[in-house]
Amino acid sequence: MSDAWHVYILRCADATLYTGIARDLHKRLRQHNGEAVGGPRYTRGRRPVELVWSDMALDRSAALKREAAIKKLSRAEKLQLIEG
């Protein structure tokens, strides 16, 4: 399933939550933590970040839809998702 995408939630050092998508989750996490080139501006000042939840999507479109749905959730709802 090499074409799969990942939807993920990170907990930043300031306890905020960041939601994103990636094909290579390990590489993306390294970018968020400044160990590799790239990564969003949001997490640069909030390192280190920790992966607290992830799920797979079949394609980019499905991943983007799931990411958008998660971003609409309240913090409490996101924490419930993380806790399972």
C-alpha positions as CSV (number, residue, x, y, z in Angstrom):
1,M,0.0,0.0,0.0
2,S,2.8,2.4,-1.0
3,D,0.3,4.9,-2.4
4,A,-1.4,5.3,1.0
5,W,-1.5,8.6,2.8
6,H,-1.4,9.3,6.5
7,V,-3.5,11.7,8.5
8,Y,-1.8,12.6,11.8
9,I,-2.1,14.7,15.0
10,L,1.0,16.0,16.8
11,R,1.3,17.3,20.3
12,C,3.6,20.3,20.4
13,A,5.9,21.3,23.3
14,D,3.4,24.0,24.2
15,A,0.6,21.4,24.4
16,T,-1.1,22.6,21.2
17,L,-2.3,20.0,18.6
18,Y,-1.3,20.1,15.0
19,T,-3.1,18.1,12.3
20,G,-1.6,17.2,8.9
21,I,-1.2,14.7,6.1
22,A,1.8,12.9,4.7
23,R,2.9,10.0,2.5
24,D,6.0,9.3,4.5
25,L,5.0,9.8,8.1
26,H,8.5,9.1,9.5
27,K,10.1,11.7,7.2
28,R,7.4,14.3,7.9
29,L,7.8,13.9,11.7
30,R,11.6,14.5,11.3
31,Q,10.8,17.7,9.3
32,H,8.4,18.9,12.1
33,N,11.2,18.3,14.7
34,G,13.8,20.1,12.6
35,E,15.9,17.0,11.9
36,A,15.2,17.2,8.2
37,V,14.7,20.2,5.8
38,G,11.1,21.3,5.5
39,G,8.1,21.4,7.9
40,P,5.5,24.0,8.6
41,R,6.2,27.3,10.3
42,Y,3.7,26.5,13.0
43,T,5.7,23.7,14.6
44,R,9.1,25.4,14.2
45,G,8.6,27.4,17.4
46,R,6.8,24.6,19.2
47,R,9.4,21.8,19.1
48,P,9.8,19.1,20.0
49,V,6.6,17.6,18.6
50,E,5.2,14.1,19.4
51,L,3.1,12.0,17.1
52,V,0.0,11.1,19.2
53,W,-2.4,9.8,16.6
54,S,-2.4,8.6,13.0
55,D,-4.6,6.8,10.5
56,M,-4.2,5.8,6.9
57,A,-6.2,7.1,3.9
58,L,-6.3,5.4,0.4
59,D,-5.4,8.6,-1.5
60,R,-4.6,12.3,-1.1
61,S,-8.2,13.4,-1.5
62,A,-9.4,11.1,1.3
63,A,-6.6,12.3,3.5
64,L,-7.4,16.0,2.9
65,K,-11.1,15.4,3.7
66,R,-10.2,13.6,6.9
67,E,-7.7,16.3,7.9
68,A,-10.3,19.0,7.2
69,A,-12.9,17.1,9.4
70,I,-10.4,16.8,12.2
71,K,-9.4,20.4,12.1
72,K,-13.1,21.3,12.6
73,L,-13.2,19.3,15.9
74,S,-12.9,21.1,19.2
75,R,-9.8,20.4,21.3
76,A,-11.8,18.1,23.6
77,E,-13.0,16.1,20.6
78,K,-9.5,15.8,19.2
79,L,-8.3,14.6,22.6
80,Q,-11.1,12.0,22.6
81,L,-10.0,10.8,19.1
82,I,-6.4,10.5,20.3
83,E,-7.4,8.5,23.4
84,G,-9.4,6.2,21.2
